[in-house]
């Protein structure tokens, strides 16, 4: 059985915990997962089999907004900018964190 992840974006998911499989099986989960990875430093994401494009997007999000995101372990450096839509989404995500 896959290990459950305690979610930081629980208000956006509508649940406290989920497995990676659950998140990857829903459209909302796939769309939110890069943001969850970027803001949720309490999970060792490298232990999970996360699709490369999702992990890379999380790194881009983190690198663009690391001054707003508090993590003990930083994500790898990726020098890319976010689209305007993604910028609006990150602020929505950050406001949802309890």
RADA-V627161 format. One record per residue. N is the residue number from 1. RES is the residue in three letters. PSI is psi in degrees with one decimal (999 if undefined). NEAR is the number of other C-alpha atoms within 8 Angstrom. Layout:
n: [N,N]
res: [RES,RES]
psi: [PSI,PSI]
near: [NEAR,NEAR]
This chain:
n: [1,2,3,4,5,6,7,8,9,10,11,12,13,14,15,16,17,18,19,20,21,22,23,24,25,26,27,28,29,30,31,32,33,34,35,36,37,38,39,40,41,42,43,44,45,46,47,48,49,50,51,52,53,54,55,56,57,58,59,60,61,62,63,64,65,66,67,68,69,70,71,72,73,74,75,76,77,78,79,80,81,82,83,84,85,86,87,88,89,90,91,92,93,94,95,96,97,98]
res: [UNK,UNK,UNK,UNK,UNK,UNK,UNK,UNK,UNK,UNK,UNK,UNK,UNK,UNK,UNK,UNK,UNK,UNK,UNK,UNK,UNK,UNK,UNK,UNK,UNK,UNK,UNK,UNK,UNK,UNK,UNK,UNK,UNK,UNK,UNK,UNK,UNK,UNK,UNK,UNK,UNK,UNK,UNK,UNK,UNK,UNK,UNK,UNK,UNK,UNK,UNK,UNK,UNK,UNK,UNK,UNK,UNK,UNK,UNK,UNK,UNK,UNK,UNK,UNK,UNK,UNK,UNK,UNK,UNK,UNK,UNK,UNK,UNK,UNK,UNK,UNK,UNK,UNK,UNK,UNK,UNK,UNK,UNK,UNK,UNK,UNK,UNK,UNK,UNK,UNK,UNK,UNK,UNK,UNK,UNK,UNK,UNK,UNK]
psi: [139.1,144.7,139.2,146.2,131.6,120.4,138.8,-29.7,40.3,-31.5,-30.5,-33.7,-28.8,18.1,158.9,-38.0,152.8,158.8,159.9,-38.1,-43.4,-44.5,-40.9,-10.6,-1.5,150.0,-43.7,-41.9,-44.7,-42.0,-34.5,-20.9,-43.1,-36.2,-38.6,-45.2,-43.4,-39.4,-18.3,88.0,-4.0,-6.6,135.2,87.4,-24.4,-20.9,-13.1,154.8,75.4,133.8,139.3,-40.7,-32.1,-44.3,-40.5,-42.2,-39.3,-41.7,-40.0,-46.0,-49.5,-46.4,-30.0,-27.7,30.2,-24.5,-15.6,-19.4,122.0,113.2,144.1,-41.6,112.6,155.4,159.1,149.7,129.5,117.9,77.6,152.9,156.8,150.9,164.3,-37.6,-43.8,-35.2,-45.3,-38.9,-40.3,-37.6,-34.4,-43.2,-47.6,-35.5,-25.6,-15.1,129.0,999]
near: [2,6,6,8,9,8,11,10,10,11,8,7,9,6,8,9,9,11,10,11,7,9,12,9,8,8,7,8,12,12,7,8,11,13,11,12,11,13,11,10,11,5,7,7,7,6,5,7,5,8,6,6,6,11,11,9,9,14,13,14,13,12,11,9,8,8,5,5,9,8,9,5,5,5,8,5,7,8,6,6,6,10,6,6,7,8,9,8,8,10,8,8,11,7,6,9,9,3]
